[in-house]
Amino acid sequence: MRIGELAALVGVSTRTVRHYHHLDLLPEPVRLGNGYREYGLRDAVVLSRVRRLAELGLSLDEIRDVLADDRGKELREVLAGLDADLARQQEGIGARRERLAALLAETDPHPDSMVSPAMAAVLRDLPATGSRFAEIDRELLALVDTVADPAGRAQMLDLMRPLTEPDALARGHELYRRLDELADADPGDPRVAALAADLVAHIPGEMAAAMVANLAADPGHPPGPAGDADGGRWLETMYAEVSPAQAEVFQLVMTTLKERT
């Protein structure tokens, strides 16, 4: 198979295949005399597994570890592992459908009823009114919690747990206030760089690592805070909702996090 045929078979783009080669997640196949890559069945299986593991919410490092374990196995064992990945994904879809069924059974569904109890507890700690940024976070976290599979939801909550401590909550409310104050500011306002530095200090280490890993996984899109496999398109959505100065804050945050890892 050529790269386009492989990509079409697995349901990804040729750009994604090349990116996985660059990250050493997908071994380089043999090349024909004309220089074209020639892929086989095992390449398709490995690419499928990378895609499924990413969809299950695993980080790039975790995926790399799983694939390293696969390299000494027979193809049948690798296929069995892929089947297990699909079973977990199917379980996650089933859980989401059960939650949707419960919502549809309500006469007048409330937005807060769409999230898991654990996420509902997190949302209760966000400023209830008065902060546009807290409102955006509330909407995006509720959306991610609703569409994530169980593994992705658990990972997101684990990464966010340090931010729910009393001292961190107080700092978070202050950071929301400072972000809201930049609504009409210029991107060159000196408060932008200062706030970006304080946000970097506020983000837990594991969350920062997940954000940078997702940026590497999908460099065309900014990353989310919870290692979401989609490359964090939530932040791209946020940029459309905020002012240029506020967007500049987050650009500086991501640049700093990337330089530190």
N, C-alpha and C positions, 0 to 999 in steps of 0.2 A: 504494500500500500504506500502511496505517496502521503505527504503531510496533510493535504486537503482531505483526502479520503479518510485518514485516521481521525481528523478533527470532526468531520461530519458523522462518522460512525459513533463517536463518543458523545457528541453534542456540545463541543466547545469550538472556539475559534482557533485558526492557525496561529494567531498571536499568542494565545494562551499556551499552546503546545511549545512554541519557541521560548516563552517565559519560563515554563517548567524545566526546559532543557537548561536555561541559564541558571536556575536555582538548584540544579542537580537533583530535582525530584523525578525527572524522567531521563533515563540514560540515553545517550546519543546512539542511534542505530547505525548499522553499517551503511556506507554510501556506495552507490553504484559508480560505474566508470564515468558517468556524466556528472557526478557530484551530487545527485539527488539522494535524499535520505530514503531508505527502504524499510518500512515498518512491517512488523509481523503481529501475530495474535497476542503474544505476551506484551508487546508494547501497548496494544489496545487495552488489555486487562489492567496494566499498571496505570495508564492514564485514567481509566474509569475509576480505579480505586482512589487516586489522588483527588479526583472530582468529588467522589462520594464522601471521603474523609473531610474535605473542605466544607461540604454542605452540612456535615454533622457538627461543625464548629471547632474542629481541631486546628491548632496553630501550625505554622509551617514546620517548626521544630518537631512537633508531635507527629506530623505526617512523615517527616524524614525518618524518624525512629521506626515507625511502622513499616515503611518501605525497606529499611535496612534489615529488619527481621525477615522480610519476604524473600530477600535475594537468594537465600540458601534453600528455599522450599521448591517443591515440585509445583507445576502449574495447577494441579488439582487443589493443592493446599491454598494457593493464592486465590483461586476461584471461590473456595469455601470462605476465605476471609472477606472477599468482596460481597458474597451472599449475606454474611453477617452484617456488613455495613448497611446493605440495603434493608435488611430486617429492622435495624435500629431506626433507619430513616422512615420506614413504613410505620413503626411504632409511634414516632414523633408526629407523623401526619394524622394517625388515628387519634392521638391525644388532642391535637388542635381541632379536629372535627368534633370531638366530644364537647370541647369548650364552646365552639361555635353553635352547636346544637342547643346547649344550655342557654346561650344568649338569645337564639331565635325563639326559644320557648318563653322568654320574658315578654310581658305585655309592652313595657316601655323600657328597653335596655338603657342603662346608664353607662357612660364611658368608662368609669372606674371598675365596672363589673367585667370589663374585657381583659383585665390583667390578672396574673396569678396572685395569690395571697402574699407571697414574698415580695413581688414588685409593688403591690398595693401599699405595703409597709414602707417601701422606699419613697414612693410618691407622696405619702403623707408627710414626709419630712421636708419636702420642697415648699418654698413660699407659696401660700395658697393664692394670694392676689398681689398685684402691684409690680410684679417683675415679668417683663416680656420674655426674658431669657429662661426663667423658671417655667413659664408656660410652654415654650418651645421644647425644653427638655422633657417636660411631662408628656407632651404629645408624642415625641420621638421614642421615649423609653416605653410608653404604652404600646406603640406600634411594634417595636422590636420584640417586646415580650410576647405579643400576640402571635407573631409570625415565626418566632424562633422554635426550633425543636427542643426537647428536654435538655439535651447536652449543651446546646448553645445558651439556653436560658440559665442553666446552672452555672456555666462559665461566666456569664455576664454578671450574675449576682455575686459570685465569689470575688470578681474583680472590683465590684462596687462596694463590697463590705467595709473596707477601711474608711470610705467616705461617709458611712452612716454613724461613725463614732461622734459623740457630742462635740468635741473640739473641732473635728473636721466639718461637721454640719454648720457650726458657727462661722468658720472660715468660708464655707461654700456660700452662705447667705450674703456675706460681705462681698465676695467675688461677683455674685449676681448683681448686687447693687452697683458695683463699679462698672460692670459690663453695660448695664442699662444706662449709665451716665454717658457712655460713648455713642449714644444713638445719633447725635447730631455733630459728632466730632470729626475732624480731619484725620485721615490715616497717619499723618505725620505727627499727630498729637503726642507729646512725651508720655502721656498716661498709657498709651498703647503698649510700648515696650515694657514698662514697669508692670502692667497687669499681666502681660504674657509671661514674664518671669515668675510672678507669683502663682499663676495657673500651673506652670511646669512644676513648681515646688509642691503644689497641692495634689497633683495626680500621683496615685500610688505607683510604685515601681513596676509591678506586674501589669497594671493597666497600660502604662506607658510602653512597655515592651510589646504588648499585644497590638497597640495602635501602630507602632512602627512596623511590626511584622505584617500587618494587613496592608500597609502602604507598599511594602515590598512585593506582596502577593498580587496587588492590583495597582500599579503605579499611576494609572490614569484617573484614579479616584481617591479622594482623601479618606483616611481610615476612621472607623468608629471606635468607641472606648472599650468595647467588650470583645474584641477579636472576632467580629462577625465575618463570616466567610465571604460576604459579598463585597469586601473591600471598603466597607464603611460609607456607603452612599448617603447615609443619614447626615453626615457633615456637609456633603455637597448640597443637600436639601436645605440645611440650616443657612448656608451662605446666601441662598435666595431670600431668606427671611430677615437678614440683619443688615446693618449699615456697613459702608466700606471700612470704617475704623474698627468695628467689631470683627469683621471678617479678617482684617489684618492681624488682630490679636491671635486668632486661631492659626493663621498661616505662620506666625512667629513661633507659636507653641509647637507646631509640628516640625518646623525646621530645627528648633532646639532639641526636641526629643530625638530626632533622627541623628543629629550630630553627636549625641551622648551615647548612642548604642553602637 
